[in-house]
Amino acid sequence: MKKVYNSFDEINYELKRLDLERKIAWEELKGLKGDVKEDLQPLNWVQTALSYTAKIGSFVMFKKFMK
């Protein structure tokens, strides 16, 4: 899509807006990198495994009590 600019002020405004959008996207990517890095730490794996084990264990115990 072509955009027609009527003045240099419009061009400068558009360039500043696009630069700010690029900077915002870059900061969002940095945040996501930190989140992924945190999620991949071994301690988080252990916590997740323990959580699933507890859920499955409680389900198995519930089934045994119902029999």
C-alpha positions as CSV (number, residue, x, y, z in Angstrom):
1,M,0.0,0.0,0.0
2,K,1.4,3.3,-1.0
3,K,1.2,6.3,1.2
4,V,1.4,9.8,-0.2
5,Y,3.1,12.4,2.0
6,N,2.3,16.1,1.7
7,S,5.2,17.4,3.7
8,F,8.5,16.5,5.2
9,D,6.9,16.9,8.6
10,E,4.6,13.9,7.8
11,I,7.6,11.9,6.7
12,N,9.5,12.7,9.9
13,Y,6.5,11.9,12.0
14,E,6.1,8.5,10.3
15,L,9.8,7.7,10.7
16,K,9.7,8.5,14.4
17,R,6.6,6.4,14.9
18,L,8.2,3.5,13.1
19,D,11.4,3.8,15.1
20,L,9.4,3.8,18.3
21,E,7.4,0.7,17.2
22,R,10.7,-1.0,16.4
23,K,12.2,-0.1,19.8
24,I,9.0,-1.4,21.6
25,A,9.1,-4.7,19.6
26,W,12.8,-5.1,20.6
27,E,12.1,-4.6,24.3
28,E,9.2,-7.1,24.1
29,L,11.6,-9.6,22.5
30,K,14.1,-9.0,25.4
31,G,11.3,-9.7,27.9
32,L,10.4,-12.9,26.1
33,K,14.0,-14.0,26.1
34,G,14.1,-13.6,29.9
35,D,10.9,-15.5,30.3
36,V,12.1,-18.4,28.1
37,K,15.5,-18.4,29.9
38,E,13.7,-18.6,33.3
39,D,11.3,-21.3,32.1
40,L,14.2,-23.5,30.9
41,Q,16.0,-23.6,34.2
42,P,16.2,-27.1,35.8
43,L,14.6,-26.0,39.0
44,N,11.4,-25.1,37.1
45,W,11.5,-28.6,35.5
46,V,11.6,-30.2,38.9
47,Q,8.7,-28.1,40.2
48,T,6.6,-28.9,37.1
49,A,7.4,-32.6,37.5
50,L,6.5,-32.6,41.2
51,S,3.3,-30.8,40.4
52,Y,2.2,-33.4,37.9
53,T,3.3,-36.2,40.1
54,A,1.2,-34.8,43.0
55,K,-1.8,-34.5,40.7
56,I,-1.4,-38.1,39.4
57,G,-0.7,-39.4,42.8
58,S,-3.8,-37.8,44.3
59,F,-5.9,-39.2,41.4
60,V,-4.6,-42.7,42.0
61,M,-5.2,-42.5,45.7
62,F,-8.8,-41.3,45.1
63,K,-9.4,-44.2,42.8
64,K,-8.1,-46.7,45.5
65,F,-10.4,-45.1,48.1
66,M,-13.4,-45.4,45.8
67,K,-12.8,-49.2,45.3
